[in-house]
Amino acid sequence: MPNKTPAIYWIRKDLRIADNRALLAAAENGRPVIPLFICEDDRAGALGGAQSWWLERSLARLGESYEKLGVGLVLKSGDPAEIIPDLIRETGAEAVYWNRRYAPDGIKTDKALKQKLKAEDITVESFGGHILHEPSKFRTKTGGPYKVYTPFWKAFSAEPHVPDPLDAPERLEKPGAMPESERLADWALYPGKPDWAEGFEPIWTPGEAGACERLDRFLDEIAEDYAASRDRPDIEATSMLSAHLALGEISPATVWHRVNAARDLSAENRKKYLQELVWRDFCHHLLFHAPDLATINWNDRFDGFDWSDDDKAFEAWKRGRTGYPIVDAGMRQLWAEGTMHNRVRMIAASFLIKDLMIDWRRGEAWFRDTLVDADPASNPANWQWVAGSGADAAPFFRIFNPVLQGEKFDPKGDYVRRYVPELEAMPAKHIHAPFDAPEKALKEAGVTLGETYPKPLVDHKTARKNALAAFEKIKD
């Protein structure tokens, strides 16, 4: 017999219908469902301005999906600890369901609310799905968390099963009285004046359908060369799924099983991509065991590091005006498109930390605000990895040479030309080091250093020596 008492499904970073365990649990036995999204004080879960742009569009698409299922998406703003009990009283709901989130503030909010509702005899259940396995699942032989990725990957690979993705419901039962919803436009998640995200539109399609299209394109056209080409920013060689995963428009389990089921994919390409997907789980594993990952060095030896407070250099880095073309191209791509190729992220981060000697936390905060795929686990974990202060970190003395990195991974200079148009006419031989180019080559390309394109902020060889000397002071 159908249960006519409504259930509230509280949506967070799970902006999808398919493979959604909390939604299916709420709709069990034909029970009426109230899909609820709350704009909390943290920009409704978006980590920064770029992700707020994405979230606004994704919520609009999600609302359309729920309309097709027969119910509306209820939008509320404020404190969940007040909003959800109010809705329970208004609708007579006797159960609340959600999919877990893993940022420290989210865990704290959810734990307190669950205790409060259970004390009032309200059924409350939470489910996994934002990552492949719960961050507390894997432990070392001594019972502690993993601090190195390779053993984590081996433990993960030994796990017999990633849960199979579940089908989307075909229809949802609508409550007799649907709560009133706020208007998405009134939230002004992305005001649009000035329209600094105009470059996002041609590249991104926020929403569940966009995520599925992106995965299809990756598997049909890109994945077969993934292992060999993924470090090349000048060609389309990655899945571009991270932004969709960050807000849960597609589940990682869906990606995992689709990649494993791709018949034409070689074992090498399959393994390499899945390792990258599991790295995301590893970052959440680290965040779970170190909730202050975004602000505190994992390795406290770095607490005494002598960082520079050069605000002028930091602004030049943010705007792509460092004088090193591969760094500048990446930073300009970030501002224009809300993303940056993964290899270039590492180059740009290394330059900020080790050439400019600026605290990794300042870079992490900038990426958090400007990336559409901003993630509370991956962003700080990767910044600490580059800095050498994190778990499984690249050693501090691994300092990327931005010229050599550009020559190796952007050999023709196509990536630089795309985002640094003032260097468009530079020959490939000199495009990654215009400061070393002959005057004739600069003149023929219409480049005047210090005028049309900046001179380098620092000499890399000298900066490298300075960084290593600073590291020696905290080494022991």
Secondary structure, 3 states (H helix, E strand, C coil): CCCCCCEEEEECCCCCCCCCHHHHHHCHHHCEEEEEEEECCCHHHCCCHHHHHHHHHHHHHHHHHHHHHCCCCEEEECCHHHHHHHHHHHHCCCEEEEECCCCHHHHHHHHHHHHHHHHCCCEEEEECCCCCCCCCCCCCCCCCCCCCHHHHHHHHHHCCCCCCCCCCCCCCECCCCCCCCCCHHHHCCCCCCCCCCCCCCCCCCCCHHHHHHHHHHHHHHHHHHHHHHCCCCCCCCCCCCHHHHHCCCCCHHHHHHHHHHCCCCCHHHHHHHHHHHHHHHHHHHHHHHCCCCCCCCCCHHHHHCCCECCHHHHHHHHCCCCCCHHHHHHHHHHHHHCCCCHHHHHHHHHHHHHHCCECHHHHHHHHHHHCCCCCCCHHHHHHHHHHCCCCCCCCCCCCCCHHHHHHHHCCCCHHHHHHCHHHCCCCCCCCCCHHHCCHHHHHHHCCCECCCECCCCCCHHHHHHHHHHHHHCCCC
